[in-house]
Amino acid sequence: MKTTLELPDELLIAAKRAALERRWTLRRLVEVALRQELAARPKRRRPARWITAPGGLPADLGLADRERMREWIERQG
């Protein structure tokens, strides 16, 4: 996928120089650097925050059934 990045001149010059020293394309250098950065960071997941309605949900209403959930929510309002 193509994208456009705006980088400070000195960073782009340093990146081009580093790519040249490795005999890589700038694209490869950016890809490798991004992959390393993303792999090094632990994936943080926010815990789910449940918002409940007064009185809770009916026992027969499963959270996985989006259509029935939507209909139930509309009836509540």
C-alpha positions in Angstrom: 0.0 0.0 0.0 1.3 3.5 -0.8 1.2 6.3 1.7 2.8 9.7 2.2 4.8 10.6 5.2 6.1 14.1 6.2 9.4 13.7 7.9 11.9 16.3 9.2 14.7 16.8 6.5 17.5 15.6 8.8 15.6 12.4 9.6 15.0 11.6 5.9 18.6 12.3 5.0 19.8 10.0 7.8 17.3 7.3 6.8 18.5 7.5 3.1 22.1 7.3 4.2 21.4 4.3 6.5 19.5 2.5 3.6 22.4 3.2 1.2 25.0 1.9 3.7 23.0 -1.4 4.0 22.3 -1.4 0.2 18.6 -1.4 0.9 15.9 0.7 -0.5 14.4 3.4 1.7 11.2 1.4 1.6 12.9 -1.7 3.1 14.5 0.4 5.8 11.2 1.9 6.8 9.4 -1.5 6.7 12.1 -3.2 8.8 12.1 -0.4 11.4 8.4 -0.3 11.7 8.2 -4.1 12.1 10.9 -4.0 14.8 9.1 -1.2 16.6 5.7 -2.9 16.5 7.1 -6.3 17.6 9.0 -4.7 20.5 5.9 -3.1 22.1 3.6 -5.3 24.1 0.1 -5.3 22.9 -2.0 -3.4 25.4 -5.6 -4.2 25.5 -8.0 -2.1 27.5 -10.3 -4.2 29.6 -13.9 -4.1 28.4 -16.1 -1.6 30.2 -19.6 -2.9 30.5 -22.4 -0.4 30.6 -25.6 -1.9 31.9 -29.2 -0.8 31.7 -31.2 -0.5 34.9 -32.5 -3.9 35.8 -29.9 -5.6 33.6 -30.5 -7.6 30.4 -33.2 -10.2 30.0 -31.9 -13.8 30.6 -32.7 -14.9 27.1 -30.9 -12.0 25.4 -27.4 -13.0 24.4 -24.7 -10.4 23.8 -23.6 -12.2 20.6 -26.9 -11.6 18.8 -26.5 -8.1 17.6 -29.8 -7.8 15.8 -31.8 -8.9 18.9 -29.7 -6.6 21.0 -30.3 -3.6 18.7 -34.1 -4.3 18.8 -34.1 -4.6 22.6 -32.1 -1.3 22.9 -34.6 0.5 20.6 -37.5 -0.7 22.7 -35.9 0.6 25.8 -35.6 4.2 24.5 
